[in-house]
Amino acid sequence: MAQPRFPLFTTPYGPVSGSSRDGVAVFRAVPVAHTHHFGEPEPPQPWEEVLSCADTHERHELRLPTTVSVYAPEDASPDDHLPVIAWIHGGRYEEGHGDDGWYDGTTLAASGCVVVTLNYRMCLEGFLPLDEDEPGSFRGVDDLVHQLQWIQDAVSQVGGDVANVTLVGQSAGGGLVMKLLTDRRADDLFHRAMVLSPGLPRILPRIGWSARRTVARLCLGSRLTREKVSRLSTARCTRAYRRMALIYSSDCALGPGPVDLDRLREVPLIVSTMEDEFIRFPGVRKLDRVVARAGLPSWVMVPGMRLLGVPRRMLAGWCRYVDGDRPMGRTVGDTMIRRWASALLEAMPGDRVWSCEFRGGTWRGSRVDAQHCGELPMLFGTLDVGRRLVRSTCGPDAQERLAGPGAHFRASVLSFARGEEPGWEPFGDQRTSRVFSLLGDADGEDRDVYRSIRTMLPA
């Protein structure tokens, strides 16, 4: 049998071969776990012959929650001790995968690091709280702990430094990073963190998880014991989750919430948000347009604001804060995303905490919003991947306009991953945030950008 071509990678469970791309070795969909239906992650069955994990379309489309993809400089050796970036994708805890096009780690790896994109079980299998589960226990989180341990056992083979792992996540992935910062099993598995636009379930205190468990029982037609739910087919679980998602259409149907911020582990941390996170949220955008055209004040949307979690006593101040600026879109983004970023910044102990925010403006006569996910193609250097999606998310002329800001942001992240400061002042007592402009002009700093959220929205 012909020997596989370089690059080769000996994982804890068997050897794999990959592909070479622009000086970077890519190992696509490397098996790291085996999972039973609603069971704990376990090591996969070991193999002896080289398994092809080449960067092919077929391998790319596997999209299994039991695999990771690895990007490393092609000439790296175990003696290089390169910084490791472990990436957790978003998707509302119900969709997405580490192999989605915007998460290609080639550009980051070419700059001298190892990138590992992680995966986890989603929907009911990943985040349904079972009757016998410990409070705050989720199989999707178990999957990530298992994969972080795999990084410790494997990544030095491709030049990674297991004592220098930066955990990065966006949206639901950011919420999972927050959860892992409170999970003592992960304490020795990563050493700094970056949380981009964190999303967590917006569970109302007066309802809590008990109501969601009741809804889950009704949708599944079953008690929530592992024995019962493990007998249900995947198709039945999918239908049940879709019904739950409809009920919680303005929230995450499931997820690792609430996160106990009193249990945060002190690590160097960057927290990042987009100023206009969900300004264009479907349905809400149309409502904002109708209200604006009619010249109505923002307080006509008070029922929606209450539903989204604005406290009754804060409604007057909140209406003043969002008045004239697409009030429902801003309320959705602030209650679903920016409130968690603010709470994390306020709660994280230590003085090695940094904040940054992306802002838009007017570009050649067109408004550019700093929307949810807009930072992703800048971080990964994938502005040319899915140009239509880049335009809808990042605005017109994104490749031209964001090349400079993207390179600057990426360089800051790489400096942070190497153990340095990102290049701006810590959050500190002044609550300083770096502001990255999406218009390609000069960046700056601002103070207390989350003031209204901090004072009016409970975490």
Protein Blocks (a to p, Z undefined) as FASTA:
>chain_A
ZZddddddddfkbccddddeehiacdehiafbdcdehiacddddddfbdcdfbdcfklmm
nopakbccddddfkbcfklopacdddddeeehpgccfkbmklpcklmmmnopacdddddd
ehjllmpccfklcehiafklmmmmmmmmmmmmmmmmnopafklccdddehjlmmmmmmmm
mmmklmmmpcbdcdehiadddddfklommlmmmmmmmmnopacbfklmmmpcfklmmmmm
mmmmmmmmmbcfbdcddddfklpccddddddddfklmmmgghjlmmmmmmmmnopafklm
mmmmmmnopafklmmmmmmmmgopapllmmmmmmmmmmmmmmmmmmmgcjbdcddddddd
deehiacdddehklmmmmnopamgokllmmmmnoghklmmmmmmmmmmmmmmmmmmnopa
fhiacfklnopacdddfklpacdddehkllmmmmmmcZZ
